[in-house]
Amino acid sequence: MTARTGDPTAIDDAAMRRGAAWLGRGGLRPTRQRLVLAALLVGDGRDRHVTAESLFAAAGEDVSLATVYNTLRAFCEAGLLREITVDGSKSYFDTNMSDHPHFYWEDTATLTDAPSAE
């Protein structure tokens, strides 16, 4: 699911509804930019780890990188996302708010959930 075409309508209606409900749980007003970013983050019902840059790349031309950073901070403050810093310099944002460990894969610069039993 991507809106990189610059057209937020490229995100399906179900994803937008899931995003709107998620914003509501955080008490956030559903602005157009927040809806697009929320739909990309939780619209398919899967948990994910994103960087501001990867979310910006998926969002399309209608959302600036500064807006993505500000919106991710607002999502964190509302308790919807958790920020995870790797090596003190790279931030990832996790939609899974449960207490769980992570693996950071240096070769691909990606963050994944680790099995909690390990």
Secondary structure, DSSP 4 states (H G I P E B T S, - for coil): ---TTS-GGGS-HHHHHHHHHHHHHTT----HHHHHHHHHHHTTS---EE-HHHHHHHH-TTS-HHHHHHHHHHHHHTTS-EEEEETTTEEEEES--S---EEEETTTTEEEEPPTT-
